[in-house]
Amino acid sequence: MYGIVDVVYSKARRVRSLLGFKTGIDAFAAETVNEKERDKSDLHRLFYGNDGPVVHKWQHYLLVYDRYLSQYRNRPVRLLEIGVFKGGSMHLWRKYFGPEAILFGIDIDPKCAQFDGRDAQIRIGSQGDPDFLRQVVEEMGGLDVVIDDGSHVCSHQEISFNNLFPKMSPEGVYICEDMHTNYWHGWQEGGYRRHSTFIEKTKRIVDDMHADFHNRGEHEVAKASRTVLGVHYYNSMVVIEKSPQERPSHIQIGTS
């Protein structure tokens, strides 16, 4: 349940919108794109050369994607994207990863079913439904990469992570994007340093990675000290690398 501050803030944003003020992401729309930007990577070239269905991403996401996902190209990677929108993202991933990739997208909007079988398999359901998520992963035969571009509601992001991260292969990549919404009061359940936001929960995973050095407990889902290689923050995006970890050990080598 939202507090009075959340309600007032949400109503203020709607009033500003009605009065013509730019709110949310509208104020950040790119006006031009130079050739250097278009040619930064294969993913950039595919994105800016897209002549298929609409795909909507923040520009700086492309470098982050390429950094962590290029290792899966031309391999039978099992990728799940939460949020289908107009089908453009799945079209982009098919071109980027190649024909061997097992691509699934989920969305709560029944209209997205029209994209099923084009570039990926599409399933209709909520990312906040653990049973639905389990069924999709079983159908996929496992999971290597998750991209959460769904509702952007903090509790949904947490439910998705809690249920999908443990089901991922021992080495995988979990990406949650549009994290700027975690700072917005209102239906997305955000707020600056609000304890319940997903970005604050990922900060606690960083603490859990260091569980060998403190006695404050460990995140029961992530088991981060033994399963997380790194947590990487970018503007509006967090990337969690999953990889088996041994107990930390140090060594000294040399003669003096």
N, C-alpha and C positions, 0 to 999 in steps of 0.2 A: 504494500500500500504506500502511495506517495505521501510525503509530508506537504504542508501548506506552501513551503518554499518551492518545492518541485512544481506544484500546480500553478503558482503565480508566474514562475519563470517560463513554463510551457505556454501559458496564455500570452505572456509578453512577446514571445517569439512569433506567435500567430498574428498578433496585432501588428508587429513590425513588418511581417510579410504582407499583410493586407495594405499597409501604408506604402509599400513599394521598397522597403529597405531590403538589402541583400542579407540573407541569413543562411546559416549552415554552409554547405559546400558551394553554393552559388557564387560566393565572393571569391572563389579560388579557381574558377574556370580558366583554362589556358586559352589564350587568344591566337598565338602562333607557335609553330614548332619548326625549329631549324634543322638543317640536314645533319648536323653533328648529333643531335638528339635522335634522329630517325635511324642512324647507322651505328648505334652503340653496341648492338649485339644482334644475333639471329632473332631473338625474341622481339627486339625493337622493330626490326625490319618486318617481321610477320604482323606485329600489332599495327604499325602505321600503314602497312600495305593491305590491311584487311578490307576486302570487298564483299564480305559475307554479313551475317547478322551482327547487330550492334554489340560491341563489347565496351564496357565502361570501367576504366581503372585510373588511379592516380599515377601520374607519369613516373614518379620515382619508384613505384612498385616493380617496374620491369627489371631494373638492375638487381633488386633483391630476389625476385623470382629466379632470374638467370643464375645468380650466385649459388642458390641452394638446390635448384631443380635441374640444372644442366646435366648433372650426373646420371639422371634417369632417362635421358633421351635415347631413342631407338632401343628401348628395353621394355619388357612387359611390366612396367610399373603399374601399380594399382592405386589410382588417384580418385579421391572423392572431393568434389567441390560442393559446399553448402551454399545454395543460392544460384539459380539458373538464369533469372532475369529474361533476356531475349535470346538466349542460346549462344551469344557471341563468344563467351568465355570458353565454352566447351569446344567450339569451332577452333579457337586459337590454340587450345591445348592439344587438340588432335594434330594440327599442323606442326606444333613444336615437338611433341613427344614421338610422333610417328604411329604407324599402324599396329604395332605390338602392344601399345598401352591399353590398359583396361580402365576406361574412364566412366565414372558415374557422377551424376549430379542429382541433388535433391532440392526440392522447393515445396513450399506450402501452397503455392498458387496452382490450381488445376490446369490453367492455360499452358503451363510449361510442359505438360505431357505431349504437346505437339512436337517437341524437339526430340522425343525418345527415338533412338535408333539412327539419328542423323550423324552426329559425331560422337555420341556417348549414349549410355543408358540413363534414362531419367526416371526417377521415382518421386511420387508425390507424398509428402508427409512433413511432419514438423521436426526440426532439429532439437526440439525440447522433449521429444518422445523417445526414451531409451530403447523401448521394444522395436520401434521403427528403425532406429539406427543400427541395432543389432542385426535385424533382418537384412538390411542393405549390405552390411559388411560380410555377412554369411554368403549372400549372393555373389559378392565380388570375389570371394575366395581369399580374403585377407585385405590388408591395407598397408600402404607404404607412405602415402602423402595425403594430408588433409588440408584443404584451403577453406576456411570459414569466412564466407562473404554472404552470410545469411541475414537474419533479422537484425543483427547488431544489438540485440537486447542482452544485457549483461548476464542474466540468469540463463538464457539460452546458450550463450557462449560457454558458460561453465558446464552446463549439462552435456553439451557436445564434447567438450574436452574430457570430462570425467568418464564418459562412456566410450569415446573413440581412441584416446591415447593408449589405454591399456591393450586395446585390440590391434594396435599397429605392430608391424614387424619389429624385431629387435633394433633395427636401424631404420629410421624414417624421419620425416620432416612434417611438423605441424605448424601451419601458418594461420594466424587470425588477423584479418585485415580490417581497416576502417575503425581502428581502436580510438580514434578521436571522439567517437560517439560515447565512449566511456566517461567523457568529461561533461556531457550534456545532461542536464536535469530533464525529467519527463518520462515518457513511456519506455525509453531505452534504459532506464534505471541507472543513469550515470550521475556523475558529480565529482568534482575535484577531490582526489584522495578519499573518495567514498569507499568504505571498507568492503562493500559487497561487489564492487566492479571487477570485471575480469582482469583488467590491467593490474589491479592491486593484488589479485590472487597469483598472477604470474610473478610478481615481485617476491611473493612468499616462496615460490618454487626456487628462486635464487637462494634464499635462506636454506631451503631443503637440500640443495646441492651441497651445502657445507655441513650436513648433519654429522659428519665425522668429527667436527670441531666444536659442537655445542650439544646441549641436551634439551633443546626446546621442541623436540618432536619432529615429525616429518610428514609431508603431505601424503596421505594414505593412497591416493590415486597415482600420483606421478612416481612415488618412490625415487625421488629425483637423485639422491646421492648415488644410486646404482643404475639409473636408466637414462639420465639426461646428460648429454655432452655439453650443451650450452643453451642459454636463453639470450636471444639477440633482439634488441629494440631498435626500431626505425620509426620515423614519423608515421603514426597511425597504424603501425604493424608490429607484431611480435612473432618471432620465429623460434620454435622450440625443437632442437635437434635431439632425437632419441638415439641412444647408443649405449650398450652395456658398459658399465664402469666398475673398475676394481677399486678396492680400498686404496686411498692415496698413499704413496710411498715416495721417499726422497732418497737421493744418493749423492755421494761426493766422489769425484774422479779427478785425479791429478797427483802430482808429486810434491807440490809445495803450497 
